[in-house]
Each structure stands twice: as structure tokens, then as C-alpha cells.
Amino acid sequence: MDRRTFLQAVGSTSAVAVAGCTGQSESDTPETVGEWAGDGTIEFGLPPFQDAEQLNEQYAPVFEWLADGFDGVDTVEGVQTTSYSATVESVVNGHTEMANLSPIISVLAREDGVNPLVINWSHGADSYHSYIATHADSDIDALEDIEGSTIAMVDPLSSSGGLFPRYMLAQAGLDAGTVNSAPEDFDIQWAGGHDASLAALQNGHVDAAAYGDFQHPGDDDSIVKVAESDPIPFDPLVAKPDTPDAIQQALIERLLNTPESALEDHRIDRFGEIEEGTYDPVRGVAEEMGVEIDTLDPESESEDDSATNSTSETNESTTNASTSTNESTTTNESDT
């Protein structure tokens, strides 16, 4: 399956509640953000990296800041999707005007014209880590000890909750599989969110869990970190294909000037510019996990000539890890 077939396929395999449309005919070129929004609403796709209610609360002041900055924009509305692939499907097809995408997914989506705007910063940095953790009383002291165990992960194409932890396990000598195949040396329970992955471990449903470091409990001594990844560039905010340059620049300027008051309860500190080479660190992980990417530079003038055969075996899961199931489905995945 080539890259374009893959991005078309996610629409048929992902459940996503998106009601928006571009509001523009193909012959029209919007000149203002209000015209680009079409019906006065900018819909913003949010992947399920944490609880939907928490995400909406965090983003509400940012959405209000965006809406207040442009004539003809009445509201910015968060659209919670059910998977990482559903989020990219929503913005690639223009159902949502903007989205938050994981690093590797945003790179894959570049070939279809998805436009990176800004990168998230958190705790004073534009990068974070993936953690693999276990119970304090577990026999798992190192990554190789996970052999024969069950580990909770977020999503096959979540950078910190899927690709990077599998890469670390592969580097430790285990068969971690790829986006095309299941691992041979351990089982994965796909949780659907970073909070759900941690909850699966805390509730005793799995032997270990992988998630972004922002989810690690600071006051729970019963959960201990086994390993952490190299720095991962944070996820970018993106705009749908065919967004005119002038509108991209207007959105970028507004986001870069987001006041601290709009981010007090947010998981991030600020939005930053995307520099050349920002996403180079994901190259080795993408290649190891079977995601074929020619260039990972979102500022490159040439389009990414990317291809992936990304049929992944994944589990249908809920955001409540205590009721997660291991009913496997075959999903074409593109995050984060």
C-alpha cells in the first residue's frame, strides 16, 4: 500500500465524528481567515492522547484567543477523534480546518498538503520523552525483562506511545514488530490514550506501560520508570491542505502571540516556530518501525516523497483502561 492509498484508507477504517466542511468551492481562494473558515467556525481535530473533557478544557482559552483574532470567525471548536489516524483523516480531507498531529503523522501528512504551523512547547522545551514503566514490585528491571509480558501502549502511530517505545524495545534486542506486524517477544494492549495506558498499569491489567513523560505520575511511588527515549520533538499544530500562505502566516502569528493567560491550564507553555530539521530525530525510529520517509524536514520546499505499508494489528479500546479489551482489528494507520 502506498502513502496516498494509506491516507485514503484511514477514512474507511477510523470512526471520527466530524461535521465540518470547508465551506469553499474549489474555484474560490479565500483571502481572509474568516473566508477560509467558511461558516464562521474553525474546527480543530484533537487526537485521543488524553481524556476528551480535559483536552477541551485545556484548549478552550486557546480556541477563544484564535477566534477573537479574526473577523468572520465566531468560534473555534475542538473535534475529539477516536484514533490518531482519524485525526489525520479529518484534516487531510478538510473536515477540520486545523489539527494537533503527532510528529511522525504530521510528516506523513505533508505529502497530502497538510501545512505545519507551530510546534508545541512544554516545561520550557520543544521536545519530550517516551517512558516505559512498570510496578515497583515487578520483576522487570530492564527493557529485555519485558520479554513474555504484556505492555500497554497508546496507538500504533503515536510517537511517544507506540513507535518510540517499540523502537527502544527493539534496540534492547527484543522482536518488537513494525507498523506491519505484531511483536513476537511480548504482547501489546492498545489503550487509545496516554492516560489510559498508564491506568492499565496502575490497575494491574498489564505488566508494563508506555506513554509520554507528561503523563507520568509524580506522586505514585508504586509506578517506576524502566527506560526513557531520546528527546522527541513535540507535536505540531497544522492546517488543512490548500490553505493559502497568507492565511497560514496569519494563523502562525496569532498562535505565536498566544498570551500566558490562555495557557495556564494547558499541557503546553507556548507555541514556537518550526525550525529546519526539527523532526530529524524521528527518522531512525520511523525507518526501524517500517515507516518509509524520504525527508522529515517540514520546512523543505520539496514535497515529502513518503511511502508506508502500514497495516497494523491494533486493539479496540476505550479511554477507561479498566474496561479495555484486546479485540484485535486490522487498521491502516498514519502524532502526535
C-alpha positions in Angstrom: 0.0 0.0 0.0 1.5 3.4 -0.9 1.3 6.5 1.2 -1.6 8.1 -0.6 -3.7 4.8 -0.6 -2.9 4.7 3.1 -4.3 8.1 3.9 -7.4 7.4 1.8 -7.9 4.2 3.7 -7.9 5.7 7.1 -11.2 7.3 6.3 -12.9 4.0 5.9 -11.3 2.3 9.0 -11.5 5.1 11.5 -14.6 6.3 13.4 -14.4 10.1 13.6 -17.2 12.5 14.5 -16.5 15.4 12.2 -19.3 17.6 11.0 -17.3 20.4 9.4 -16.7 21.2 5.8 -14.5 23.7 4.0 -17.3 26.0 3.1 -15.5 27.0 -0.1 -15.9 26.0 -3.7 -12.9 24.6 -5.4 -12.7 27.7 -7.6 -12.7 30.2 -4.7 -9.4 31.2 -3.0 -10.1 32.6 0.5 -8.3 35.9 1.3 -9.1 36.1 5.0 -9.2 33.6 7.8 -12.9 34.3 8.1 -13.5 33.3 4.5 -11.2 30.2 5.0 -13.3 29.1 7.9 -16.4 29.4 5.7 -19.2 29.2 8.1 -17.6 31.2 10.9 -16.4 28.1 12.7 -12.8 26.7 12.6 -13.0 23.0 13.6 -9.9 21.7 15.3 -9.1 18.0 15.3 -7.8 16.6 18.6 -6.2 13.1 18.8 -7.1 11.0 21.9 -3.8 11.4 23.7 -5.7 12.1 27.0 -9.2 12.5 28.3 -11.5 14.3 25.9 -13.1 16.5 28.6 -9.6 17.6 29.9 -8.5 18.3 26.4 -11.5 20.5 25.7 -10.9 22.4 28.9 -7.2 23.0 28.2 -7.8 24.2 24.6 -10.9 26.3 25.3 -8.9 29.6 26.1 -6.6 29.0 23.1 -9.6 28.5 20.8 -11.2 31.7 22.2 -7.9 33.6 21.5 -7.8 32.3 18.0 -11.5 33.1 17.3 -11.1 36.7 18.7 -8.2 37.4 16.4 -10.0 37.2 13.1 -13.0 38.9 11.6 -15.6 36.4 10.4 -14.6 33.7 12.9 -17.2 33.3 15.5 -15.8 30.2 17.2 -13.0 27.6 17.2 -14.5 24.2 18.1 -12.5 21.2 19.3 -13.4 17.9 17.5 -12.4 14.9 19.5 -11.4 11.9 17.3 -11.2 8.3 18.3 -7.7 7.5 16.9 -4.6 9.1 15.6 -5.4 8.0 12.1 -8.9 9.5 12.4 -7.3 12.9 13.3 -5.1 13.0 10.2 -8.0 11.8 8.1 -10.1 14.7 9.3 -7.6 17.4 8.4 -6.3 15.7 5.2 -9.9 15.7 3.8 -10.7 19.2 5.1 -13.4 18.1 7.5 -11.4 20.0 10.2 -9.5 23.2 9.3 -6.8 22.6 11.9 -5.5 19.7 14.0 -2.9 18.7 16.5 -0.9 15.8 15.0 1.8 13.6 16.4 5.3 14.3 15.0 5.6 11.3 12.6 1.9 11.5 11.5 2.4 15.2 10.6 5.4 14.3 8.5 3.4 11.6 6.6 0.6 14.1 6.0 2.9 16.6 4.4 2.7 14.8 1.1 -1.1 15.5 1.0 -0.5 19.2 1.6 -1.2 19.4 5.3 0.6 22.6 6.5 2.6 22.7 9.7 2.1 25.9 11.6 3.7 25.9 15.0 5.3 23.4 17.4 4.1 22.9 21.0 6.4 23.7 23.8 6.0 22.3 27.4 8.1 22.8 30.5 10.4 25.2 28.7 11.3 22.8 25.9 10.2 21.8 22.4 10.8 18.1 23.0 9.8 15.4 25.4 10.4 11.7 26.1 8.6 8.4 25.9 8.6 6.4 29.2 8.3 2.7 29.7 7.2 2.0 33.3 6.2 -0.9 35.5 5.2 -1.7 39.1 7.7 -1.1 41.8 7.5 -4.7 42.9 7.7 -6.1 39.3 10.5 -8.4 38.2 11.0 -6.0 35.2 14.2 -4.1 35.9 15.3 -3.5 32.3 13.7 -3.5 28.8 14.8 -7.0 28.0 12.8 -8.3 31.0 9.6 -7.3 29.2 10.0 -10.4 27.0 7.0 -12.6 27.5 5.0 -9.8 29.2 2.1 -7.6 28.2 2.7 -3.9 27.8 0.1 -1.2 27.4 0.7 1.3 24.6 -1.3 4.2 23.2 -1.7 3.8 19.5 0.4 2.1 16.7 1.3 5.5 15.3 1.6 7.5 18.5 5.2 8.7 18.6 5.8 8.5 22.3 3.0 5.9 23.0 3.8 3.5 20.2 6.7 4.0 17.8 9.4 5.2 20.1 8.7 2.5 22.9 8.7 -0.3 20.3 11.9 1.2 18.9 13.5 1.1 22.4 12.4 -2.5 22.9 13.9 -3.4 19.5 17.2 -1.7 20.4 17.2 -3.8 23.6 17.2 -7.0 21.5 13.5 -7.9 21.5 11.4 -8.5 18.5 9.1 -5.5 18.6 7.4 -5.9 15.3 6.7 -3.0 12.9 3.7 -1.0 11.8 3.1 -4.0 9.5 3.5 -6.8 12.1 2.9 -7.6 15.7 5.8 -8.2 18.1 6.9 -11.8 18.7 8.6 -11.3 22.2 5.7 -9.5 24.0 2.0 -8.6 23.7 0.7 -5.1 23.3 -2.6 -3.9 24.7 -3.6 -0.8 22.8 -5.1 1.7 25.3 -6.1 4.5 23.0 -4.7 7.3 25.2 -1.6 8.1 27.3 -3.8 8.3 30.4 -5.5 5.0 29.6 -2.1 3.3 29.1 -0.9 4.4 32.5 -4.2 3.4 34.0 -3.9 -0.1 32.6 -0.7 -0.4 34.5 -1.9 1.2 37.7 -5.0 -1.1 37.7 -2.9 -4.2 37.2 -4.1 -5.2 33.8 -0.7 -5.2 32.2 2.9 -5.8 33.3 4.3 -2.5 31.8 3.1 0.6 30.0 4.4 3.1 27.5 3.3 6.8 27.4 4.6 10.3 27.1 6.5 11.7 30.1 3.9 14.3 30.6 1.6 11.6 31.9 4.0 10.1 34.5 2.5 10.3 38.0 4.7 12.4 40.2 3.1 11.2 43.5 2.8 7.4 42.9 5.8 5.5 44.1 4.2 2.3 43.0 5.0 3.1 39.4 8.6 3.2 38.4 10.3 4.1 35.1 12.2 1.4 33.4 13.5 3.4 30.4 13.1 6.7 28.6 13.6 7.6 25.0 15.9 10.2 23.4 14.2 13.6 23.0 11.1 13.6 20.7 10.1 16.9 19.1 6.7 17.9 20.4 3.6 17.7 18.1 2.8 20.5 15.7 -0.5 22.3 15.0 -1.3 22.0 11.3 -3.7 23.5 8.8 -5.7 21.6 6.1 -4.4 21.3 2.5 -4.7 24.2 0.2 -4.6 26.7 3.0 -3.2 29.9 1.3 0.2 31.1 2.5 -1.3 34.4 3.8 -3.8 32.6 6.0 -1.1 30.2 7.3 1.0 33.2 8.3 -1.9 34.9 10.0 -2.6 31.8 12.0 1.1 31.3 12.8 1.3 34.9 14.0 -1.8 34.6 16.2 -0.6 31.4 17.7 2.9 32.6 18.4 1.4 35.6 20.3 -0.9 33.4 22.5 -0.9 35.0 25.9 0.2 33.1 29.0 -3.3 33.5 30.5 -4.7 31.3 27.7 -2.2 28.5 28.5 -2.5 28.5 32.3 -4.4 25.2 32.4 -2.9 23.8 29.2 -0.5 20.9 28.8 1.9 23.3 26.9 3.7 26.5 27.8 3.6 28.2 24.4 3.7 27.7 20.6 7.0 28.0 18.8 8.3 28.3 15.3 9.2 25.1 13.5 12.9 25.3 12.6 14.6 23.4 9.9 15.5 19.9 10.9 13.1 19.9 13.9 11.7 16.5 13.1 15.0 14.8 12.1 15.2 12.8 15.4 12.2 10.7 14.3 14.0 9.4 11.2 15.6 6.4 12.7 12.5 5.4 14.6 10.3 5.7 11.5 12.7 3.6 9.4 13.1 0.9 12.2 9.3 0.7 12.5 8.7 0.3 8.8 7.5 3.9 8.1 9.3 4.9 4.9 10.1 8.7 4.9 12.5 10.4 2.5 12.6 13.7 4.3 11.4 14.7 7.7 12.0 18.5 7.3 8.6 20.2 7.5 10.2 23.4 6.1 11.5 21.7 3.0 10.5 23.2 -0.4 10.1 19.8 -1.9 7.2 17.6 -1.0 7.9 14.5 1.1 8.1 11.5 -1.2 6.9 9.2 1.6 5.5 5.7 1.5 4.4 3.3 4.1 2.9 -0.1 4.2 1.2 0.5 7.4 -1.3 -2.2 8.1 -1.1 -2.6 11.8 -2.8 -5.0 14.2 -4.4 -3.0 16.8 -6.8 -3.5 19.7 -10.2 -1.9 20.0 -10.0 0.0 23.3 -11.7 2.6 25.4 -10.3 5.5 27.3 -11.0 3.7 30.5 -8.2 1.1 30.7 -10.0 -0.9 33.3 -12.6 -1.9 30.7 -10.1 -2.1 27.8 -10.5 -5.2 25.5 -8.0 -7.0 23.4 -10.3 -7.5 20.5 -7.8 -7.0 17.6 -8.6 -5.3 14.3 -6.5 -4.6 11.3 -6.1 -0.9 10.8 -4.3 1.2 8.3 -2.6 3.8 10.5 -0.8 7.1 9.7 1.2 12.1 16.2 1.2 13.1 17.5 
